[in-house]
Amino acid sequence: MTKYEMIIYWSEEDQAYIAEVPELAGCMADGNSYQEAVRNAEQVIAEWIETAVELGRPIPEPKGRLLYA
């Protein structure tokens, strides 16, 4: 489980749950269920961090304001 804040909501337009990770620019995922959106977001977070490491970019520390539990 990640410690980054996730904002999860239903998108009528996309007919899917959207999980946004505001602390990581451009990091978001979707899913057919709330749980799937969270799982997909955790995978995207891992890929975001891996890419940042490869490119030598800084990785923000999680602020932990809102946590998915």
Secondary structure, 3 states (H helix, E strand, C coil): CCCCCCEEEEECCCCEEEEECCCCCCCEEEECCHHHHHHHHHHHHHHHHHHHHHHCCCCCCCCCCCCCC
